[in-house]
């Protein structure tokens, strides 16, 4: 049996607070950045996805609707103790299926340059030029959900 469980997280729930902790640990903290109250309040209409191992959150991903057809994948983070075990890929696949079931036809994202090969391996394509976000190099990437 697969030891990992993937499920949705309610905004502002206790599970959501663990999600924000993980995002801080993996994404923002190492850059010396943090989340503002406004930024987190603005996530109430996003879909929050968590991956659990023995009841503990080990990975997360956020889907933010952009318009009727496009949805943005953001805040993809896997606890560094369990990276490279397929959790990131599992969450991306789950989020693509969820996005399709909600009627979205295109996934867009801002990939950290270090994570571009991870997304390319799942058929995401770079578009435009490299840009800086949260102080580090990023690329816009896109995938049509078929
Ligand atoms: C990037 C990240 C989400 C990937 O999740 P993960 O669980 O470690 O990755 P997976 O084990 O699911 O890897 C899936 C595939 O991508 C490859 N891959 C993962 N990270 C990679 C990287 N940085 N560069 C190249 N390939 C990578 C794996 O080798 C694997 O290939 P395979 O399917 O042929 O075996 C995770 O490593 C992470 O949280 N990194 C730090 C935060 C971050 O950069 N987040 C992304 C922000 S855009």
Backbone and ligand atoms as CSV (ligand in chain L), in Angstrom:
chain,resi,resn,atom,element,x,y,z
A,1,UNK,N,N,0.847,-1.206,0.000
A,1,UNK,CA,C,0.000,0.000,0.000
A,1,UNK,C,C,0.878,1.250,0.000
A,2,UNK,N,N,0.437,2.280,-0.761
A,2,UNK,CA,C,1.183,3.525,-0.810
A,2,UNK,C,C,1.136,4.205,0.565
A,3,UNK,N,N,2.276,4.474,1.164
A,3,UNK,CA,C,2.273,5.064,2.505
A,3,UNK,C,C,1.910,6.549,2.507
A,4,UNK,N,N,1.877,7.185,1.327
A,4,UNK,CA,C,1.582,8.613,1.275
A,4,UNK,C,C,0.109,8.855,0.964
A,5,UNK,N,N,-0.478,9.835,1.649
A,5,UNK,CA,C,-1.868,10.214,1.383
A,5,UNK,C,C,-1.874,11.651,0.913
A,6,UNK,N,N,-2.629,11.929,-0.138
A,6,UNK,CA,C,-2.754,13.308,-0.603
A,6,UNK,C,C,-4.196,13.746,-0.406
A,7,UNK,N,N,-4.381,14.907,0.187
A,7,UNK,CA,C,-5.750,15.411,0.382
A,7,UNK,C,C,-5.767,16.928,0.414
A,8,UNK,N,N,-6.988,17.470,0.299
A,8,UNK,CA,C,-7.157,18.922,0.320
A,8,UNK,C,C,-7.110,19.433,1.761
A,9,UNK,N,N,-6.652,20.663,1.886
A,9,UNK,CA,C,-6.537,21.326,3.189
A,9,UNK,C,C,-7.445,22.555,3.174
A,10,UNK,N,N,-8.228,22.729,4.243
A,10,UNK,CA,C,-9.102,23.915,4.326
A,10,UNK,C,C,-8.285,25.140,4.741
A,11,UNK,N,N,-8.538,26.240,4.029
A,11,UNK,CA,C,-7.869,27.503,4.372
A,11,UNK,C,C,-8.209,27.873,5.819
A,12,UNK,N,N,-7.182,28.334,6.550
A,12,UNK,CA,C,-7.351,28.795,7.934
A,12,UNK,C,C,-7.651,27.691,8.953
A,13,UNK,N,N,-7.529,26.427,8.527
A,13,UNK,CA,C,-7.696,25.310,9.477
A,13,UNK,C,C,-6.356,25.075,10.194
A,14,UNK,N,N,-6.346,24.163,11.171
A,14,UNK,CA,C,-5.076,23.792,11.806
A,14,UNK,C,C,-4.125,23.191,10.770
A,15,UNK,N,N,-4.687,22.362,9.871
A,15,UNK,CA,C,-3.852,21.767,8.813
A,15,UNK,C,C,-3.217,22.860,7.955
A,16,UNK,N,N,-3.971,23.923,7.694
A,16,UNK,CA,C,-3.441,25.040,6.894
A,16,UNK,C,C,-2.253,25.681,7.613
A,17,UNK,N,N,-2.347,25.813,8.932
A,17,UNK,CA,C,-1.235,26.411,9.685
A,17,UNK,C,C,0.029,25.544,9.565
A,18,UNK,N,N,-0.133,24.218,9.557
A,18,UNK,CA,C,1.035,23.341,9.337
A,18,UNK,C,C,1.565,23.520,7.915
A,19,UNK,N,N,0.631,23.718,6.972
A,19,UNK,CA,C,1.054,23.934,5.578
A,19,UNK,C,C,1.929,25.192,5.483
A,20,UNK,N,N,1.477,26.266,6.119
A,20,UNK,CA,C,2.234,27.526,6.068
A,20,UNK,C,C,3.602,27.353,6.738
A,21,UNK,N,N,3.628,26.559,7.830
A,21,UNK,CA,C,4.912,26.281,8.509
A,21,UNK,C,C,5.886,25.581,7.569
A,22,UNK,N,N,5.357,24.576,6.838
A,22,UNK,CA,C,6.222,23.824,5.910
A,22,UNK,C,C,6.715,24.740,4.789
A,23,UNK,N,N,5.816,25.563,4.259
A,23,UNK,CA,C,6.193,26.505,3.203
A,23,UNK,C,C,7.249,27.476,3.699
A,24,UNK,N,N,7.113,27.888,4.959
A,24,UNK,CA,C,8.116,28.808,5.512
A,24,UNK,C,C,9.467,28.095,5.638
A,25,UNK,N,N,9.421,26.857,6.160
A,25,UNK,CA,C,10.649,26.083,6.375
A,25,UNK,C,C,11.418,25.858,5.070
A,26,UNK,N,N,10.667,25.491,4.002
A,26,UNK,CA,C,11.323,25.074,2.759
A,26,UNK,C,C,11.518,26.227,1.766
A,27,UNK,N,N,10.531,27.127,1.704
A,27,UNK,CA,C,10.568,28.134,0.633
A,27,UNK,C,C,11.018,29.527,1.089
A,28,UNK,N,N,10.390,30.069,2.091
A,28,UNK,CA,C,10.641,31.466,2.454
A,28,UNK,C,C,11.775,31.652,3.453
A,29,UNK,N,N,11.767,30.850,4.525
A,29,UNK,CA,C,12.764,31.016,5.586
A,29,UNK,C,C,14.201,31.040,5.061
A,30,UNK,N,N,14.567,30.047,4.192
A,30,UNK,CA,C,15.955,30.027,3.705
A,30,UNK,C,C,16.343,31.295,2.937
A,31,UNK,N,N,15.354,32.048,2.448
A,31,UNK,CA,C,15.629,33.297,1.718
A,31,UNK,C,C,15.542,34.507,2.652
A,32,UNK,N,N,15.283,34.247,3.925
A,32,UNK,CA,C,15.149,35.353,4.880
A,32,UNK,C,C,13.834,36.101,4.716
A,33,UNK,N,N,12.838,35.427,4.135
A,33,UNK,CA,C,11.534,36.070,3.900
A,33,UNK,C,C,10.459,35.384,4.725
A,34,UNK,N,N,9.297,36.052,4.843
A,34,UNK,CA,C,8.185,35.418,5.555
A,34,UNK,C,C,6.867,35.784,4.863
A,35,UNK,N,N,5.778,35.226,5.349
A,35,UNK,CA,C,4.462,35.479,4.765
A,35,UNK,C,C,3.779,36.610,5.520
A,36,UNK,N,N,3.142,37.528,4.779
A,36,UNK,CA,C,2.386,38.584,5.457
A,36,UNK,C,C,0.968,38.076,5.713
A,37,UNK,N,N,0.297,38.676,6.681
A,37,UNK,CA,C,-1.086,38.319,7.000
A,37,UNK,C,C,-1.966,38.511,5.771
A,38,UNK,N,N,-1.716,39.594,5.014
A,38,UNK,CA,C,-2.529,39.893,3.820
A,38,UNK,C,C,-2.344,38.795,2.773
A,39,UNK,N,N,-1.092,38.371,2.587
A,39,UNK,CA,C,-0.810,37.340,1.572
A,39,UNK,C,C,-1.562,36.051,1.904
A,40,UNK,N,N,-1.550,35.672,3.168
A,40,UNK,CA,C,-2.223,34.425,3.568
A,40,UNK,C,C,-3.741,34.578,3.501
A,41,UNK,N,N,-4.243,35.741,3.864
A,41,UNK,CA,C,-5.693,35.968,3.781
A,41,UNK,C,C,-6.151,35.885,2.323
A,42,UNK,N,N,-5.278,36.304,1.411
A,42,UNK,CA,C,-5.608,36.293,-0.021
A,42,UNK,C,C,-5.623,34.901,-0.625
A,43,UNK,N,N,-5.313,33.887,0.166
A,43,UNK,CA,C,-5.274,32.515,-0.363
A,43,UNK,C,C,-6.568,31.751,-0.116
A,44,UNK,N,N,-7.600,32.458,0.339
A,44,UNK,CA,C,-8.822,31.733,0.717
A,44,UNK,C,C,-9.522,31.098,-0.482
A,45,UNK,N,N,-9.318,31.650,-1.680
A,45,UNK,CA,C,-9.969,31.030,-2.850
A,45,UNK,C,C,-9.033,30.087,-3.613
A,46,UNK,N,N,-7.873,29.792,-3.016
A,46,UNK,CA,C,-6.954,28.818,-3.634
A,46,UNK,C,C,-7.282,27.417,-3.125
A,47,UNK,N,N,-6.813,26.417,-3.862
A,47,UNK,CA,C,-6.973,25.019,-3.446
A,47,UNK,C,C,-5.649,24.584,-2.828
A,48,UNK,N,N,-5.699,24.113,-1.597
A,48,UNK,CA,C,-4.479,23.741,-0.871
A,48,UNK,C,C,-4.385,22.223,-0.802
A,49,UNK,N,N,-3.260,21.707,-1.248
A,49,UNK,CA,C,-3.071,20.252,-1.331
A,49,UNK,C,C,-1.938,19.846,-0.393
A,50,UNK,N,N,-2.182,18.818,0.410
A,50,UNK,CA,C,-1.145,18.355,1.325
A,50,UNK,C,C,-0.851,16.888,1.100
A,51,UNK,N,N,0.419,16.512,1.248
A,51,UNK,CA,C,0.797,15.102,1.194
A,51,UNK,C,C,1.225,14.686,2.602
A,52,UNK,N,N,0.655,13.597,3.093
A,52,UNK,CA,C,0.879,13.155,4.472
A,52,UNK,C,C,1.568,11.798,4.506
A,53,UNK,N,N,2.478,11.662,5.472
A,53,UNK,CA,C,3.108,10.369,5.736
A,53,UNK,C,C,2.908,10.080,7.218
A,54,UNK,N,N,2.221,8.981,7.506
A,54,UNK,CA,C,1.876,8.621,8.892
A,54,UNK,C,C,1.282,9.803,9.640
A,55,UNK,N,N,0.359,10.498,8.975
A,55,UNK,CA,C,-0.379,11.592,9.599
A,55,UNK,C,C,0.361,12.918,9.643
A,56,UNK,N,N,1.610,12.941,9.174
A,56,UNK,CA,C,2.400,14.176,9.246
A,56,UNK,C,C,2.534,14.803,7.857
A,57,UNK,N,N,2.356,16.116,7.792
A,57,UNK,CA,C,2.467,16.807,6.503
A,57,UNK,C,C,3.917,16.781,6.015
A,58,UNK,N,N,4.131,16.250,4.806
A,58,UNK,CA,C,5.498,16.190,4.272
A,58,UNK,C,C,5.645,16.995,2.982
A,59,UNK,N,N,4.506,17.395,2.380
A,59,UNK,CA,C,4.592,18.172,1.146
A,59,UNK,C,C,3.319,18.969,0.949
A,60,UNK,N,N,3.436,20.055,0.186
A,60,UNK,CA,C,2.232,20.846,-0.087
A,60,UNK,C,C,2.353,21.550,-1.431
A,61,UNK,N,N,1.220,21.998,-1.924
A,61,UNK,CA,C,1.125,22.645,-3.234
A,61,UNK,C,C,-0.162,23.472,-3.213
A,62,UNK,N,N,-0.114,24.643,-3.819
A,62,UNK,CA,C,-1.291,25.522,-3.850
A,62,UNK,C,C,-1.694,25.783,-5.299
A,63,UNK,N,N,-2.997,25.711,-5.559
A,63,UNK,CA,C,-3.523,26.038,-6.898
A,63,UNK,C,C,-4.350,27.315,-6.792
A,64,UNK,N,N,-3.950,28.343,-7.550
A,64,UNK,CA,C,-4.682,29.610,-7.507
A,64,UNK,C,C,-5.342,29.859,-8.868
A,65,UNK,N,N,-6.674,29.921,-8.912
A,65,UNK,CA,C,-7.337,30.218,-10.178
A,65,UNK,C,C,-6.890,31.582,-10.706
A,66,UNK,N,N,-6.537,31.642,-11.995
A,66,UNK,CA,C,-6.125,32.908,-12.611
A,66,UNK,C,C,-7.314,33.511,-13.354
A,67,UNK,N,N,-7.989,32.691,-14.148
A,67,UNK,CA,C,-9.213,33.087,-14.846
A,67,UNK,C,C,-10.011,31.808,-15.106
A,68,UNK,N,N,-10.975,31.854,-16.007
A,68,UNK,CA,C,-11.861,30.695,-16.198
A,68,UNK,C,C,-11.126,29.474,-16.733
A,69,UNK,N,N,-9.999,29.693,-17.438
A,69,UNK,CA,C,-9.330,28.562,-18.081
A,69,UNK,C,C,-7.957,28.239,-17.488
A,70,UNK,N,N,-7.343,29.247,-16.837
A,70,UNK,CA,C,-5.973,29.076,-16.345
A,70,UNK,C,C,-5.919,28.991,-14.829
A,71,UNK,N,N,-5.032,28.115,-14.335
A,71,UNK,CA,C,-4.827,28.023,-12.893
A,71,UNK,C,C,-3.317,28.015,-12.645
A,72,UNK,N,N,-2.894,28.655,-11.557
A,72,UNK,CA,C,-1.459,28.748,-11.259
A,72,UNK,C,C,-1.062,27.787,-10.149
A,73,UNK,N,N,-0.047,26.981,-10.432
A,73,UNK,CA,C,0.517,26.104,-9.413
A,73,UNK,C,C,1.590,26.897,-8.667
A,74,UNK,N,N,1.506,26.929,-7.337
A,74,UNK,CA,C,2.492,27.695,-6.579
A,74,UNK,C,C,2.796,27.033,-5.238
A,75,UNK,N,N,3.856,27.512,-4.614
A,75,UNK,CA,C,4.200,27.043,-3.266
A,75,UNK,C,C,4.372,25.524,-3.187
A,76,UNK,N,N,5.062,24.971,-4.185
A,76,UNK,CA,C,5.308,23.523,-4.182
A,76,UNK,C,C,6.513,23.257,-3.270
A,77,UNK,N,N,6.288,22.512,-2.217
A,77,UNK,CA,C,7.359,22.288,-1.244
A,77,UNK,C,C,7.285,20.891,-0.666
A,78,UNK,N,N,8.437,20.240,-0.579
A,78,UNK,CA,C,8.537,18.923,0.044
A,78,UNK,C,C,9.576,19.032,1.160
A,79,UNK,N,N,9.253,18.513,2.330
A,79,UNK,CA,C,10.199,18.541,3.443
A,79,UNK,C,C,11.547,17.986,2.975
A,80,UNK,N,N,12.614,18.695,3.294
A,80,UNK,CA,C,13.907,18.275,2.717
A,80,UNK,C,C,14.384,16.913,3.217
A,81,UNK,N,N,13.767,16.388,4.280
A,81,UNK,CA,C,14.138,15.042,4.756
A,81,UNK,C,C,13.615,13.957,3.814
A,82,UNK,N,N,12.596,14.305,3.009
A,82,UNK,CA,C,11.974,13.279,2.144
A,82,UNK,C,C,11.910,13.716,0.679
A,83,UNK,N,N,12.756,14.660,0.287
A,83,UNK,CA,C,12.789,15.038,-1.135
A,83,UNK,C,C,13.386,13.894,-1.961
A,84,UNK,N,N,13.011,13.847,-3.237
A,84,UNK,CA,C,13.566,12.835,-4.132
A,84,UNK,C,C,12.920,11.465,-3.997
A,85,UNK,N,N,11.759,11.411,-3.347
A,85,UNK,CA,C,11.065,10.115,-3.163
A,85,UNK,C,C,9.763,10.053,-3.954
A,86,UNK,N,N,9.563,11.019,-4.844
A,86,UNK,CA,C,8.374,10.997,-5.695
A,86,UNK,C,C,7.189,11.791,-5.161
A,87,UNK,N,N,7.353,12.463,-4.014
A,87,UNK,CA,C,6.230,13.194,-3.409
A,87,UNK,C,C,5.838,14.402,-4.266
A,88,UNK,N,N,6.847,15.149,-4.723
A,88,UNK,CA,C,6.565,16.326,-5.559
A,88,UNK,C,C,5.794,15.933,-6.814
A,89,UNK,N,N,6.272,14.885,-7.473
A,89,UNK,CA,C,5.627,14.416,-8.707
A,89,UNK,C,C,4.183,13.994,-8.427
A,90,UNK,N,N,3.969,13.284,-7.316
A,90,UNK,CA,C,2.627,12.816,-6.948
A,90,UNK,C,C,1.674,14.011,-6.749
A,91,UNK,N,N,2.184,15.055,-6.092
A,91,UNK,CA,C,1.338,16.228,-5.826
A,91,UNK,C,C,1.026,16.976,-7.118
A,92,UNK,N,N,2.010,17.064,-8.018
A,92,UNK,CA,C,1.754,17.746,-9.301
A,92,UNK,C,C,0.680,16.990,-10.082
A,93,UNK,N,N,0.807,15.659,-10.127
A,93,UNK,CA,C,-0.198,14.836,-10.843
A,93,UNK,C,C,-1.589,15.028,-10.210
A,94,UNK,N,N,-1.645,15.021,-8.891
A,94,UNK,CA,C,-2.919,15.206,-8.188
A,94,UNK,C,C,-3.507,16.580,-8.542
A,95,UNK,N,N,-2.648,17.605,-8.543
A,95,UNK,CA,C,-3.147,18.966,-8.797
A,95,UNK,C,C,-3.621,19.110,-10.244
A,96,UNK,N,N,-2.957,18.418,-11.171
A,96,UNK,CA,C,-3.393,18.473,-12.571
A,96,UNK,C,C,-4.777,17.829,-12.719
A,97,UNK,N,N,-4.974,16.693,-12.057
A,97,UNK,CA,C,-6.276,16.010,-12.137
A,97,UNK,C,C,-7.357,16.882,-11.500
A,98,UNK,N,N,-7.028,17.511,-10.368
A,98,UNK,CA,C,-8.000,18.390,-9.709
A,98,UNK,C,C,-8.340,19.572,-10.619
A,99,UNK,N,N,-7.314,20.190,-11.200
A,99,UNK,CA,C,-7.536,21.357,-12.070
A,99,UNK,C,C,-8.432,20.985,-13.248
A,100,UNK,N,N,-8.156,19.821,-13.833
A,100,UNK,CA,C,-8.984,19.375,-14.965
A,100,UNK,C,C,-10.424,19.150,-14.521
A,101,UNK,N,N,-10.594,18.546,-13.363
A,101,UNK,CA,C,-11.954,18.252,-12.885
A,101,UNK,C,C,-12.715,19.543,-12.594
A,102,UNK,N,N,-11.978,20.630,-12.353
A,102,UNK,CA,C,-12.631,21.923,-12.089
A,102,UNK,C,C,-12.826,22.729,-13.368
A,103,UNK,N,N,-12.396,22.163,-14.498
A,103,UNK,CA,C,-12.646,22.807,-15.792
A,103,UNK,C,C,-11.509,23.669,-16.315
A,104,UNK,N,N,-10.365,23.687,-15.623
A,104,UNK,CA,C,-9.223,24.468,-16.120
A,104,UNK,C,C,-8.538,23.710,-17.249
A,105,UNK,N,N,-7.992,24.470,-18.215
A,105,UNK,CA,C,-7.358,23.802,-19.354
A,105,UNK,C,C,-5.860,24.080,-19.445
A,106,UNK,N,N,-5.381,25.024,-18.635
A,106,UNK,CA,C,-3.956,25.340,-18.695
A,106,UNK,C,C,-3.399,25.582,-17.295
A,107,UNK,N,N,-2.269,24.932,-17.012
A,107,UNK,CA,C,-1.562,25.147,-15.738
A,107,UNK,C,C,-0.391,26.076,-16.021
A,108,UNK,N,N,-0.241,27.126,-15.212
A,108,UNK,CA,C,0.910,28.022,-15.346
A,108,UNK,C,C,1.645,28.041,-14.006
A,109,UNK,N,N,2.913,28.395,-14.033
A,109,UNK,CA,C,3.660,28.485,-12.773
A,109,UNK,C,C,4.906,29.333,-12.945
A,110,UNK,N,N,5.433,29.813,-11.831
A,110,UNK,CA,C,6.728,30.485,-11.784
A,110,UNK,C,C,7.681,29.515,-11.111
A,111,UNK,N,N,8.562,28.917,-11.886
A,111,UNK,CA,C,9.469,27.903,-11.337
A,111,UNK,C,C,10.789,28.527,-10.898
A,112,UNK,N,N,11.227,28.166,-9.718
A,112,UNK,CA,C,12.600,28.510,-9.340
A,112,UNK,C,C,13.509,27.846,-10.365
A,113,UNK,N,N,14.586,28.534,-10.737
A,113,UNK,CA,C,15.458,27.970,-11.770
A,113,UNK,C,C,15.961,26.572,-11.389
A,114,UNK,N,N,16.218,26.366,-10.102
A,114,UNK,CA,C,16.721,25.062,-9.649
A,114,UNK,C,C,15.685,23.942,-9.820
A,115,UNK,N,N,14.400,24.324,-9.915
A,115,UNK,CA,C,13.338,23.307,-10.024
A,115,UNK,C,C,12.857,23.122,-11.468
A,116,UNK,N,N,13.416,23.907,-12.412
A,116,UNK,CA,C,12.948,23.801,-13.808
A,116,UNK,C,C,13.030,22.363,-14.339
A,117,UNK,N,N,14.134,21.622,-14.104
A,117,UNK,CA,C,14.186,20.239,-14.626
A,117,UNK,C,C,13.099,19.336,-14.037
A,118,UNK,N,N,12.711,19.600,-12.788
A,118,UNK,CA,C,11.633,18.836,-12.145
A,118,UNK,C,C,10.342,19.000,-12.943
A,119,UNK,N,N,10.019,20.243,-13.316
A,119,UNK,CA,C,8.780,20.487,-14.069
A,119,UNK,C,C,8.913,20.022,-15.527
A,120,UNK,N,N,10.100,20.224,-16.106
A,120,UNK,CA,C,10.290,19.776,-17.505
A,120,UNK,C,C,10.058,18.275,-17.616
A,121,UNK,N,N,10.442,17.537,-16.571
A,121,UNK,CA,C,10.251,16.081,-16.592
A,121,UNK,C,C,8.772,15.706,-16.607
A,122,UNK,N,N,7.911,16.699,-16.251
A,122,UNK,CA,C,6.463,16.437,-16.267
A,122,UNK,C,C,5.778,17.249,-17.364
A,123,UNK,N,N,6.552,17.538,-18.429
A,123,UNK,CA,C,6.018,18.143,-19.670
A,123,UNK,C,C,5.636,19.623,-19.540
A,124,UNK,N,N,6.200,20.318,-18.557
A,124,UNK,CA,C,6.020,21.776,-18.493
A,124,UNK,C,C,7.078,22.431,-19.377
A,125,UNK,N,N,6.702,23.550,-20.031
A,125,UNK,CA,C,7.586,24.228,-20.972
A,125,UNK,C,C,7.885,25.641,-20.486
A,126,UNK,N,N,9.149,26.040,-20.597
A,126,UNK,CA,C,9.534,27.406,-20.225
A,126,UNK,C,C,9.009,28.382,-21.258
A,127,UNK,N,N,8.525,29.542,-20.806
A,127,UNK,CA,C,8.153,30.591,-21.751
A,127,UNK,C,C,8.768,31.916,-21.294
A,128,UNK,N,N,9.138,32.753,-22.251
A,128,UNK,CA,C,9.673,34.079,-21.935
A,128,UNK,C,C,11.086,34.013,-21.385
A,129,UNK,N,N,11.453,35.070,-20.669
A,129,UNK,CA,C,12.814,35.210,-20.166
A,129,UNK,C,C,12.873,34.964,-18.663
A,130,UNK,N,N,14.058,34.678,-18.222
A,130,UNK,CA,C,14.303,34.504,-16.787
A,130,UNK,C,C,13.987,35.800,-16.044
A,131,UNK,N,N,13.387,35.713,-14.872
A,131,UNK,CA,C,13.097,36.909,-14.077
A,131,UNK,C,C,13.376,36.616,-12.598
A,132,UNK,N,N,13.399,37.688,-11.822
A,132,UNK,CA,C,13.679,37.526,-10.390
A,132,UNK,C,C,12.394,37.633,-9.586
A,133,UNK,N,N,12.200,36.682,-8.679
A,133,UNK,CA,C,11.056,36.708,-7.756
A,133,UNK,C,C,11.569,36.188,-6.416
A,134,UNK,N,N,11.033,36.707,-5.334
A,134,UNK,CA,C,11.550,36.400,-3.981
A,134,UNK,C,C,13.088,36.328,-3.968
A,135,UNK,N,N,13.709,37.231,-4.705
A,135,UNK,CA,C,15.162,37.455,-4.749
A,135,UNK,C,C,15.972,36.394,-5.515
A,136,UNK,N,N,15.311,35.425,-6.147
A,136,UNK,CA,C,16.063,34.385,-6.868
A,136,UNK,C,C,15.521,34.203,-8.297
A,137,UNK,N,N,16.341,33.627,-9.223
A,137,UNK,CA,C,15.917,33.471,-10.620
A,137,UNK,C,C,14.748,32.493,-10.790
A,138,UNK,N,N,13.821,32.895,-11.636
A,138,UNK,CA,C,12.629,32.088,-11.926
A,138,UNK,C,C,12.370,32.057,-13.435
A,139,UNK,N,N,11.571,31.096,-13.856
A,139,UNK,CA,C,11.079,31.012,-15.240
A,139,UNK,C,C,9.561,30.777,-15.199
A,140,UNK,N,N,8.847,31.425,-16.120
A,140,UNK,CA,C,7.432,31.086,-16.305
A,140,UNK,C,C,7.372,29.769,-17.057
A,141,UNK,N,N,6.468,28.890,-16.623
A,141,UNK,CA,C,6.296,27.611,-17.318
A,141,UNK,C,C,4.802,27.356,-17.504
A,142,UNK,N,N,4.493,26.529,-18.493
A,142,UNK,CA,C,3.099,26.290,-18.826
A,142,UNK,C,C,2.905,24.850,-19.292
A,143,UNK,N,N,1.687,24.330,-19.043
A,143,UNK,CA,C,1.326,23.005,-19.572
A,143,UNK,C,C,-0.160,22.996,-19.888
A,144,UNK,N,N,-0.503,22.548,-21.085
A,144,UNK,CA,C,-1.907,22.386,-21.429
A,144,UNK,C,C,-2.367,21.067,-20.814
A,145,UNK,N,N,-3.483,21.115,-20.096
A,145,UNK,CA,C,-3.982,19.925,-19.415
A,145,UNK,C,C,-4.862,19.124,-20.377
A,146,UNK,N,N,-4.356,17.962,-20.776
A,146,UNK,CA,C,-5.135,17.177,-21.752
A,146,UNK,C,C,-5.698,15.920,-21.091
L,1,LIG,C1,C,11.355,20.661,-6.257
L,1,LIG,C2,C,10.608,19.705,-5.324
L,1,LIG,C3,C,9.188,20.197,-5.111
L,1,LIG,C4,C,10.565,18.318,-6.024
L,1,LIG,O1,O,9.867,17.406,-5.172
L,1,LIG,P1,P,10.524,15.971,-4.870
L,1,LIG,O2,O,9.556,15.177,-4.083
L,1,LIG,O3,O,11.864,16.194,-4.259
L,1,LIG,O4,O,10.703,15.416,-6.341
L,1,LIG,P2,P,10.308,13.958,-6.884
L,1,LIG,O5,O,10.987,12.948,-6.020
L,1,LIG,O6,O,8.843,13.867,-7.025
L,1,LIG,O7,O,10.993,13.996,-8.303
L,1,LIG,C5,C,10.291,13.765,-9.506
L,1,LIG,C6,C,11.288,13.719,-10.628
L,1,LIG,O8,O,11.923,15.005,-10.776
L,1,LIG,C7,C,13.329,14.878,-10.599
L,1,LIG,N1,N,13.766,16.056,-9.845
L,1,LIG,C8,C,13.310,16.473,-8.668
L,1,LIG,N2,N,13.903,17.630,-8.299
L,1,LIG,C9,C,14.769,17.902,-9.284
L,1,LIG,C10,C,15.686,18.953,-9.511
L,1,LIG,N3,N,15.813,20.001,-8.654
L,1,LIG,N4,N,16.426,18.914,-10.643
L,1,LIG,C11,C,16.300,17.876,-11.514
L,1,LIG,N5,N,15.442,16.873,-11.375
L,1,LIG,C12,C,14.693,16.887,-10.274
L,1,LIG,C13,C,13.543,13.593,-9.834
L,1,LIG,O9,O,14.809,13.042,-10.088
L,1,LIG,C14,C,12.433,12.725,-10.351
L,1,LIG,O10,O,12.766,12.140,-11.574
L,1,LIG,P3,P,12.226,10.625,-11.948
L,1,LIG,O11,O,10.707,10.717,-11.959
L,1,LIG,O12,O,12.838,10.385,-13.285
L,1,LIG,O13,O,12.747,9.759,-10.857
L,1,LIG,C15,C,11.311,19.520,-3.959
L,1,LIG,O14,O,12.591,18.998,-4.170
L,1,LIG,C16,C,11.404,20.797,-3.138
L,1,LIG,O15,O,10.524,21.068,-2.318
L,1,LIG,N6,N,12.480,21.580,-3.341
L,1,LIG,C17,C,12.691,22.806,-2.577
L,1,LIG,C18,C,11.621,23.857,-2.846
L,1,LIG,C19,C,11.419,24.141,-4.312
L,1,LIG,O16,O,12.358,24.396,-5.059
L,1,LIG,N7,N,10.136,24.111,-4.729
L,1,LIG,C20,C,9.752,24.412,-6.091
L,1,LIG,C21,C,9.484,25.848,-6.219
L,1,LIG,S1,S,9.097,26.316,-7.896
